[in-house]
Amino acid sequence: MNYLIVSDIFGLSTALVQLSKEVSANVSIVDPYNSKVQAIESEQDNYNNFIEQCGHDKYTAKLHKCFNELKVPTTCIAFSAGASAAWRAQLLTGNTHLKKLIGFYPSQIRNYLALGANVRCEFIFPKREAHFNVDEIISKLSAKASVECNKVDYLHGFMNRHSPNFDELGYSDFCSYLKSSATTD
């Protein structure tokens, strides 16, 4: 199985490269900035940079193109804005090589609840979000065919070493989970 890792608003970083190496040897990374590292410190400045340089719609289009070009069975592992864009893009592709989407804290998904799943989708939500009720979103998504949602005891960004919400235990647990998924998918 190949893996496509889709970054959050922080884009390509040494931490994301390290995570990709921990998951599998067969990994490609997609980010909003065409592999150009962004040297921005604050999360708000990163978000503003993301909106200015790429935005949600362009990120979705970029992933749709990536999904359409898959040549081998692939699982997409996506984070935050990348997970929300992957949710939108998975519905647009007819490429059967996309086998599964694992999305971490896809906060913008709340704006796309009318969409359905074309592939198996698993979403990992944080224990809370500032702008919406996590339990309500989980309830709506979980009612859809091929969608599984899990709520964890961590905050949005727990898998990103650059996030103030990074959690070493959560990161370690989910890296182990992703590695085990690599052998069972």
Backbone as a ProteinNet text record, in pm:
[ID]
protein_1_A
[PRIMARY]
MNYLIVSDIFGLSTALVQLSKEVSANVSIVDPYNSKVQAIESEQDNYNNFIEQCGHDKYTAKLHKCFNELKVPTTCIAFSAGASAAWRAQLLTGNTHLKKLIGFYPSQIRNYLALGANVRCEFIFPKREAHFNVDEIISKLSAKASVECNKVDYLHGFMNRHSPNFDELGYSDFCSYLKSSATTD
[TERTIARY]
84.2	0	88.3	50.8	117.5	35.9	103.9	40.2	64.1	-40.7	-33.7	-63.2	36	17.8	-9.7	-118	-162.6	-148	-67.7	-35.5	-151.1	-135.1	-224.6	-174.2	-215.2	-176	-27.7	41.1	184.3	265.7	211.3	281.4	393.8	485.4	598	690.3	729	819.3	901	1007.3	1087.3	1002.8	911.7	825.2	732.7	679	590.6	669.1	789.3	875.3	905.8	935.3	961.8	839.9	722.5	600.3	582	606.6	589.4	683.2	804.6	900.2	856.1	790.5	742.9	626.5	548.5	430	466.2	545	573.6	686.4	746.2	850.4	789.1	664.4	598.1	505.7	565.8	488.7	522.8	418	433.2	365.3	415.6	358.3	303.9	183.8	123.4	104.2	137.7	117.5	66.8	14.9	-43.2	57.9	186.6	286.6	386.4	350.5	437.4	576	578.2	700.2	794.7	747.2	828.3	799.3	902.4	886.7	849	749.8	703.9	764.4	832.6	899.7	813.9	698.5	605.1	582.7	584.3	576.9	435.2	351.9	221.7	120.3	28.2	-75.2	-165.9	-200.8	-286.4	-216.4	-87.2	-13	-4.2	9.6	9.8	-124.1	-233.4	-365.3	-382.5	-344.2	-354.2	-269.7	-151	-63	-128.3	-189.2	-257.3	-369.5	-451.8	-563.3	-510.6	-404.7	-347.4	-281	-206.1	-128.4	-203.7	-303	-369.1	-519.8	-561.4	-703.6	-764.2	-883	-948.5	-988	-1041.8	-1086.4	-969.4	-862.1	-744.5	-679.1	-680	-622.1	-705.2	-837	-924.6	-895.5	-881.9	-852.6	-717.5	-620.3	-487.7	-496.9	-572.7	-587.6	-669	-770.4	-848.6	-756.3	-667.9	-571	-479.7	-429.8	-344	-418.2	-542	-620.6	-642.9	-671.4	-694.9	-570.5	-452.6	-327	-271	-337.5	-288.1	-282.6	-172.3	-152.6	-152.4	-144.2	-140.3	-233.2	-276.7	-362.7	-297.6	-374.1	-320.1	-418.6	-364.5	-439.6	-393.3	-487.9	-458.6	-467.7	-362.1	-359.2	-347	-448.4	-454	-482	-437.9	-444.2	-513.4	-608.3	-673.1	-729.1	-681.4	-730.4	-708.3	-600.6	-574.7	-676.2	-721.2	-821.9	-956.9	-990.8	-1116.7	-1113	-1000.8	-986.3	-990.5	-929.4	-930.6	-1072.3	-1151.4	-1291.4	-1366.7	-1347.3	-1414	-1361.6	-1230.7	-1169.6	-1199.8	-1212.5	-1238.2	-1371.2	-1465.6	-1595.4	-1588.2	-1493.4	-1481.4	-1407.8	-1323.9	-1243.5	-1317.7	-1294.9	-1347.9	-1237	-1116.8	-1001.2	-1012.4	-1021	-1037.8	-909.7	-799.2	-674.7	-676.1	-762.3	-777.6	-862.5	-802.2	-868.8	-928.7	-864.8	-910.5	-859.1	-936.2	-895.7	-897.6	-784.5	-776.1	-749.5	-846	-834.2	-831.2	-729.2	-714.9	-768.7	-851.1	-911.1	-947.1	-1042.1	-1082.6	-1187	-1147.1	-1243.6	-1333	-1282	-1364.6	-1468	-1459.5	-1556.2	-1697.7	-1707.3	-1839.1	-1916.8	-1846.4	-1910.4	-1946	-1914.7	-1935.8	-2001.6	-2096.4	-2162.9	-2261.8	-2297.8	-2390.4	-2320.1	-2187.6	-2113.2	-2116.7	-2089.1	-2082.6	-1943.8	-1928.4	-1798.2	-1796.7	-1695.8	-1669.8	-1578.3	-1502.1	-1408	-1428.8	-1367.8	-1373.7	-1305.8	-1374.2	-1320.9	-1322.9	-1212.2	-1200.7	-1150.4	-1225.6	-1188	-1158.6	-1049.6	-1009.6	-1030.3	-1126.6	-1159.9	-1098.3	-1063.1	-1012.1	-1126.1	-1090.2	-1194.1	-1283.3	-1233.2	-1316.2	-1255.2	-1339.9	-1298.1	-1356.9	-1288.9	-1334.4	-1458.9	-1475.1	-1578	-1699.7	-1701.6	-1818.2	-1821.2	-1936.1	-1956.1	-1909.1	-1802	-1742.7	-1842.2	-1916.7	-2010.5	-2119.6	-2167.6	-2270.1	-2215.5	-2093.5	-2032.9	-2008.3	-1957.8	-1934.7	-2065.8	-2172.5	-2302.6	-2349.8	-2336.4	-2380.6	-2294.1	-2163.5	-2074.8	-2088	-2100.7	-2108	-2232	-2333.8	-2456.3	-2437.8	-2329	-2303.5	-2239.1	-2271.5	-2209.8	-2059.9	-1982.2	-1836.3	-1760.7	-1824.9	-1758.1	-1755.9	-1636.7	-1618	-1552.7	-1601.8	-1545.3	-1504.9	-1392.8	-1344	-1309.3	-1344.4	-1309.9	-1201.7	-1093.9	-980.5	-962.7	-883.8	-863.2	-745.6	-733.7	-626.8	-690.2	-610.4	-659	-618.4	-683.9	-655.1	-506.2	-436.6	-293.9	-205.6	-264	-183.5	-80.8	-96.7	-0.4	108.7	101.4	194.3	288.5	415.7	515	525.1	475.9	480.5	358.1	260.1	137.6	153.2	94.7	96.6	19	-64.2	-142.8	-78.2	46.1	114.8	113.4	90.5	90.1	174	281.7	375.8	309.1	226.8	159.8	60.8	-19.2	-113.5	-42	66.6	146.9	199.4	257.3	314.3	206.9	93.8	-15.5	-65.9	-84.9	-140.5	-37.1	90	192.8	190.3	178.5	168.3	43.5	-66.8	-191.4	-175.4	-115.7	-97.3	-4	100.4	191.1	116.6	32.2	-43.2	-144.6	-200.1	-290.2	-215.8	-88.3	-7.3	6.4	0.1	15.6	-117.4	-230.2	-359.7	-446.2	-415.7	-498.9	-479.3
-118.4	0	124.3	220.4	349.6	446.8	551.9	651.9	789.9	870.6	1010.1	1089.3	1161.4	1242.8	1386.1	1440.9	1574.8	1665.5	1769.8	1856.8	1947.5	2005.9	2110.4	2244.3	2354	2486.8	2515.3	2438.3	2459.9	2414.8	2324.2	2276.6	2179.5	2169.4	2077.4	2123.1	2028.2	2058.6	1934.4	1952.8	1836.9	1741.9	1796.3	1711.7	1626.2	1683.5	1607	1499.7	1533.2	1434.3	1320.2	1352.8	1249.5	1160.7	1221.2	1143	1049.6	1098.9	1015.4	895.3	915.2	804.1	702.1	749.8	658.5	573.3	625.2	553.9	442.5	474.3	375.6	425.7	333.5	371.1	423.1	387.5	424.2	543.4	660.8	779.9	895.1	967.1	1095.5	1200.3	1322.4	1431.4	1538.3	1585.9	1697.6	1809.8	1930.8	2045.9	2162.8	2266.8	2377.3	2467.3	2452.5	2548.2	2488	2378.2	2313.9	2282.9	2227.2	2180.9	2292.7	2415.3	2526.5	2542.8	2529.9	2542.3	2686.2	2701.1	2832.8	2862.3	2974.1	3009.1	3107.2	3060.1	3144.5	3082	3164.5	3112.4	3093.5	3194.9	3185.8	3109.3	3043.1	2966.4	3059.3	3175.8	3270.1	3320.6	3351.7	3395.1	3282.6	3158.7	3044.6	3032.5	3051.3	3042.1	3151.7	3274.1	3384.5	3356.3	3302	3265.6	3157.8	3057.6	2951.1	3008.8	3094.3	3153.2	3236.7	3312.8	3398.8	3318.2	3215.1	3141.2	3026.4	2971.4	2853.1	2857.9	2851.4	2851	2712	2699.3	2568.9	2512.1	2595.4	2545.1	2499.8	2577.2	2537.5	2412	2398.7	2278.9	2156.2	2171.6	2062.2	2025.4	2124.2	2098.2	2028.4	2069.6	2007.1	1859.8	1830.3	1691.3	1609.9	1670.6	1601.6	1556.5	1644.5	1610.2	1496.5	1505.7	1398.4	1265.5	1267.4	1144	1085.2	1170.4	1121.9	1059.5	1100.1	1050.6	927.8	879.6	761.4	641.4	566	449.3	317.8	326	206.4	230	122.4	139.6	231.9	331.3	436.5	472.9	491.8	547.7	691.2	781	922.1	947.5	1006	1047.2	1199.4	1267.4	1412.3	1481.5	1606.1	1681.4	1815.8	1844.2	1973.4	2022.7	2136	2187	2085	2008.7	1903.1	1791.2	1758.5	1653.3	1698.5	1824.2	1876.2	1881.2	1922.8	1924.9	1783.2	1688.7	1549.1	1492.4	1528.4	1487.1	1534.6	1658.4	1711.8	1644.3	1627.6	1573.5	1425.5	1347.9	1204.3	1180.7	1271.2	1254.7	1286	1368.7	1410.9	1310.4	1227.6	1135.3	1003.8	947.5	814.3	711.2	752.8	663.5	559.6	434.3	325.9	294.3	357.9	336.9	408.5	508	570	475.4	417.3	313.1	362.1	461.3	504	644.1	716.8	847.9	843.2	875.9	892.4	1040.7	1109.4	1253.4	1293	1367.8	1416.3	1558.6	1582.1	1711.7	1797.6	1745.7	1816.8	1925.3	2035.2	2133.2	2193.5	2216.1	2275.1	2177.5	2051.6	1952.4	1990.7	2071.1	2113.5	2190	2246.3	2319.9	2230.5	2102	2009.4	1880	1892.3	1774.4	1711	1781.7	1724.8	1624	1624.3	1531.7	1391.2	1294.2	1154.9	1099	973.9	907.6	819.8	839	755.3	638.8	657.4	557.4	548.2	447.9	440.1	564	627.9	747.9	729.2	762.2	758	893.7	955.8	1087.2	1080.9	1145	1153.4	1298.6	1318.4	1452.4	1478.1	1604.9	1640	1642.8	1652.7	1652	1775.4	1883.5	2003	2090.1	2174.1	2274.3	2407.6	2514.9	2647.8	2694.8	2653.1	2711.6	2623.7	2503.2	2416.8	2305.4	2240.5	2129.7	2000.8	1944.5	1823.7	1708.4	1690.9	1578.4	1586.4	1707.1	1723	1683.7	1724.8	1691.8	1541.4	1482.5	1337.8	1263.4	1306.8	1242	1246.6	1361.4	1375.6	1293.5	1296.3	1220.3	1069.9	1028.5	885.3	819.2	897.9	843.6	809.9	853.7	830.1	693.6	633.1	505.2	524.6	428.7	424.4	531.5	591.8	694	648.5	654.7	623.7	744.7	782.9	896.8	855.2	908.1	884.1	1017.8	1032	1151.8	1111.2	1186.9	1153.2	1259.5	1227.7	1316.7	1412	1460.3	1553.4	1672.7	1774.4	1895.8	1901.1	1989.8	2011.9	2045.8	1966.4	1987.6	1891.3	1795.4	1707.5	1624.9	1608.5	1531.7	1619.8	1749.7	1843.3	1903.8	1870.8	1921.4	2074.2	2139.1	2285.3	2351.2	2271.9	2325.7	2340.9	2446.5	2458.5	2344.3	2274.2	2163.2	2026.6	2025.5	1897.3	1816.9	1686.4	1597.8	1474.8	1456.6	1347.1	1209.9	1190.6	1061.3	1036.4	1136.6	1123.1	1095.6	1167.4	1147.7	1004.9	959.2	824.7	718.1	733.3	636.4	630.3	745.7	745.4	711.1	737.8	686.3	533.7	475.5	329	279.4	349.2	311.5	317.4	425.6	439.5	332.4	298.7	190.3	57.9	31.7	-94.1	-93.3	22.7	33.1	2.6	40.9	18	-130.6	-212.5	-356.6	-427.9	-359.6	-426.3	-374.1	-259.9	-204.5	-279.5
0	0	0	-81	-81.6	2.6	47.2	131.8	75.6	80.9	42.4	169	217.7	337.8	293.8	346.2	308.9	430.6	415.2	528.7	567.7	683.8	731.4	677.1	737.1	689.3	705.8	789.9	810.1	689.4	609.9	490.9	522.4	430	442.6	555.6	639.2	750.4	782.1	857.7	898.9	983.3	1063	1146.1	1060	952.8	863.8	788.8	747.6	681	777.4	903.5	1003.4	1023.5	1034.5	1050.1	931	811.6	692.1	694.5	744.4	753.9	858.1	962.9	1066.9	1018.2	925.2	877.1	780.4	678.2	573.5	484.7	412.5	316.5	186.9	161.7	35.4	55.8	77	111.3	18.1	-21.4	-90.2	-3.1	-9.2	70.1	-24	7.9	-64.4	36.8	-4.5	83.3	-0.4	62.3	-14	-84.4	-53.5	-101	-199.2	-263.3	-363	-307.7	-188.6	-120.1	-78.2	-74.1	-23.6	125.2	206.7	351.5	385.6	471.3	514.7	651.9	664.1	790.5	869.2	912.5	985.7	1122.3	1224.6	1361.1	1413.3	1404.8	1471.2	1386.6	1455.3	1385.9	1305	1359.9	1287.3	1161.6	1170.5	1051.9	949.4	996.3	904.8	833.8	906.7	844.6	739.8	773.7	678	554.1	573.5	462.5	375.6	438.8	365.5	278.4	335.6	260.9	144.6	168	64.1	-48.1	-12.8	-112.8	-178.9	-110.4	-164.5	-141.1	-18.8	14.9	6.5	62.6	72.6	-63.7	-151.6	-282.3	-369	-370	-449.6	-393	-260.4	-198.9	-237.2	-238.3	-281.6	-426.4	-513	-654.7	-670.6	-592.1	-597.2	-558	-453.2	-409.5	-509.3	-567.3	-669.9	-783.3	-825.8	-930.8	-884.3	-761.9	-707.3	-702.8	-655.1	-647.1	-786.4	-882.7	-1019.3	-1080.9	-1035.3	-1092.4	-1021.3	-917.6	-846.2	-939.7	-931.2	-1017.9	-940.8	-808.7	-723.5	-604	-536.8	-420.3	-316.2	-271.5	-185.7	-75.4	43.6	155.9	174.2	189.6	214.6	364.7	420.4	560.8	559.5	612	596.4	729.9	737.4	861.9	843.4	931.1	942.7	809.1	758.3	630	518.7	528.2	430.4	438.9	560.6	578.3	524.2	545.9	492.7	340.3	284.3	138.2	81.1	150.5	105.2	107.9	208.3	216.2	91.9	54.6	-64.2	-190.6	-200.4	-322.5	-343.4	-235.2	-250.7	-320.6	-302.7	-366.8	-515.9	-554.8	-694.6	-782.2	-721.7	-801.7	-824.1	-938.9	-967.5	-969.2	-930.2	-934.4	-822.8	-862	-764.2	-687.8	-722.9	-647.7	-512.6	-497.1	-365.5	-281.9	-179	-101.2	29.8	91.5	223.5	252.6	330.8	380.4	532.4	592.9	738.1	761.2	820.7	838.9	985.3	1022.1	1159	1169.8	1269.1	1303.7	1182.1	1100.9	978.3	1007.7	1066.8	1117.3	1008.8	888.7	782.8	726.6	764.5	717.4	760	864.7	913.5	806.8	709.5	600.5	482.1	491	378.6	425.3	515	570.6	473.1	368.1	269.2	178.1	178.5	93.2	151.2	65	107.2	83.3	118	103.4	-21.1	-102.3	-219.4	-182.2	-74.3	-23.1	128.3	190.1	336.1	394.5	486.7	551.6	702.3	763.1	908.5	954.7	1045.2	1094.6	1243.4	1282.1	1421.7	1464.3	1551.5	1598.7	1735.8	1762.9	1895.7	1997	2122.6	2226.2	2219.3	2160.6	2140.9	2031.3	1975.3	1877.1	1920.8	1890.1	1932.7	1857.1	1731.1	1645.8	1621	1675.2	1653.8	1757.3	1765.1	1857.1	1789.6	1837.9	1779.5	1778.2	1886	1894.5	1787.8	1758.3	1653.9	1517	1486.7	1357.2	1348.1	1454.7	1456.7	1433.2	1497	1481.7	1336.4	1272.5	1133	1038.1	1057.4	968.4	989.2	1113.2	1144.2	1085.6	1055.7	996.3	848.4	789.3	646.8	625.5	512.6	476	457	501.3	484	561.5	661.2	742.5	888.4	946.4	1088.3	1153.4	1269.7	1341.7	1482.1	1526.4	1661.6	1724.9	1850.5	1926.9	2025.7	2027.6	2113.5	2221.5	2319.4	2433.2	2409.8	2287.4	2250.8	2181.2	2156	2092.1	1944.9	1871.6	1730	1714.2	1634.6	1613.4	1689.9	1759.8	1845.9	1770.2	1639.6	1559.4	1498.4	1518	1454.8	1558.9	1548.2	1643.8	1643.1	1538.2	1531.3	1594.5	1630.4	1688.8	1840.1	1897	2043.5	2110.9	2036.3	2090.8	2067.5	2021	2000.1	2129.3	2116.4	2232.6	2200.3	2272.4	2245.1	2255	2355.8	2371.7	2257.7	2224.8	2113.6	1983.1	1960.6	1839.6	1833.3	1941.8	1947	1924.6	1992.9	1978.1	1834.4	1772.8	1637.8	1531.8	1556.5	1464.2	1466.1	1584.2	1595.4	1523.9	1542	1475.2	1322.9	1273.4	1128.6	1074.2	1149.6	1107.5	1100.9	1199	1197.2	1083.3	1050.6	935.5	807.1	803.9	683.7	654.2	755.7	734	715.1	745.2	734	620.7	564.9	456.1	327
[MASK]
+++++++++++++++++++++++++++++++++++++++++++++++++++++++++++++++++++++++++++++++++++++++++++++++++++++++++++++++++++++++++++++++++++++++++++++++++++++++++++++++++++++++++++++++++++++++++

